[in-house]
Amino acid sequence: ALPGAPPPQPRPPDVPAPPTPPPPPTPRARDIRELGAAHFRCLDGLRPQLDDVLKGLSPPHIVVIGSESTGKSTLLERLAMMPLFPRARRTCTRVPIHLHLRRCAPGESHARMTVFDSGHEPPHDLGPIIAINNGWERVQAQMDALLADERAANAVRRDKTILLTV
């Protein structure tokens, strides 16, 4: 209390205390890309040093294996944040797919598709850019083309791999 100011009056017991204002809202990211944006901007400035230090290290690999129609393609599509994987009530992913995730500048998201022989290194040419909104149709068409010469209705092609670089 200030000198000379009257002492505060006690509140009568039947008068409730004024409500405390809610805390300010915590800023939320619109999507997962925004969650790490500040960290990536910092790391981008260190790219030459990181390349030098991390030479020879490879990024982690995730292998998705499961029974038919258990959400494998859905999981990978969520990781890619793009609708690139075919879906159907029947088995539709009948060619191995390698998904390479790469960081790009905001607003520059795109996907590229190419096919290579399984068991070999992927080509350096990442193939043409495919439209994101109907990318799954292009992947399905490529799968159908690879399976066209197979005779069985439930054929699976293991000698070829579709590479999606996102």
N, C-alpha and C positions, 0 to 999 in steps of 0.2 A: 504494500500500500504506500501511496505517496504521503509525505509528511503533510499534515493538515487536512488530508482527505478523510471523510467519514468512513468508519469501518464498514465492510460489506455486510448487508443485512442477510441473515440466514433465510433460506428458502423455506416456506411452510411445507410440512410433510405431504400435503395433498397436491402440491404443484409438481408435475413431472419436470425433469431436467430437459432442456432443449435438445433435440436430436443432434447427434454429431454428423457432420456431412460425410458422405461416403468418400473413400479414397479415390484419387483420380484413376481413371481406367489405365490398365497396363497396355501399352501399345502391342498390338498383335500383328503378326506377319500375315499377309494375304495368302501366301503359299510357302512351300518349303524352301524355295529359292531365296526368299527374303531372310529366312532364319540365319543363314550363314553368309549373307552378302557382305557384311562388314569384315568378317574374318577373311573372306576370299579377296576383298579389295586389298587388305593388308598383305596377304600372301602373294598377290599378283605383283606387288612391288618387289618382292623377294624372289621372284621366279628364277632369275639367273643364279642366285646363290643356292636355292633349293635344287635346281637342276644339277648343279655341281656336286652338292652333298649327297643327293639321292640317286646319283648315277648307278645304273645297274639294278635298282629295285623296281619291282613291278607292283602295280596296284592290286588290291585284293580281288579275288575271283569268287563269284557266287554261282553255284550249280543248283538248278531247280529241277528236281525229279519227283514224280508222283504219279498216282493213278489217273486214269482218264477223267476229265471234267472235275478236277479238284481245285482249280484256281491258279495254276502255274502261270499261265499267260496273263491273267489279271494281276498277279503279283508283279511280274516284270513290267507290265504296262504302268502300274503305279510308280515303280521305281523310275521309269523313263519319263513319266508325267506326259505321255503322249499316247493316243489310241493307235498303236502300231501292230497289235497282235490279233490274228484272226480268232473269231469265236463262232461256235456252232454247238448244237446239241450233240452232234457226232464228233468223233475225233477229227480235229482240223489242223493241228500243228504236227505235221508228219515229216518235217525236215528240221534238223537241229538249227537253232537260232543262237547266234552269239550277239549279245547286246553290249556295245561299248558305250559307256557314258562319258561324255566330255563336257567340261565347263565352257560356256560361251558368254559373251556379253549379253546383258538384258535386251530382250526384243529380237535376238538373233537366233532363237531356237529353231533347229531344223534337224531332219533325219536324212541319212543316206543309206542306200541299200546296195549290196553287192553279193555275189555268190562265189564261193571258192571251194576247192576240194578239201574235204574233211581230212584232218591229220596233217595238213600243211599250214604254213604261216598265212594269215590273211593278207590280201594284196594291199599295197600302199594306196592304190586308187580306191577311194571309198565309194565310188559309184555316184549316180545322179542323186540330186536332192529329191526326196519324195514329199508330197503334200502331207502335212500332219493330220488335217481333218479327215482324210480318207486313206491314210497310210496303211491301215489294216487291209484295205482292198488290194493295194499294190503288193503287199506281202503275200496275201492269199493267192493272187494271180501268179506270182513268182513260184509259190509252192505248187500250184496246179500245173504250171509249165514243167517244173522239175519232175512231177509225178506222171506226166502225160504218157511217157513211154513205159511206165510200169503197168503190168497186166492186172494185178490183184486190186480189188476194190479198197482194201485196207492197207495198201502199200505204204511203206515208210522208206524214205531215202536217207541212208546213213553216209553215203559217199560224198554228199554235198552239204555245205553249210551256208545258211543265209546270215550275212553280217549286217547288223543294223547299228550304225554309229549315230548317236544322238548327242 
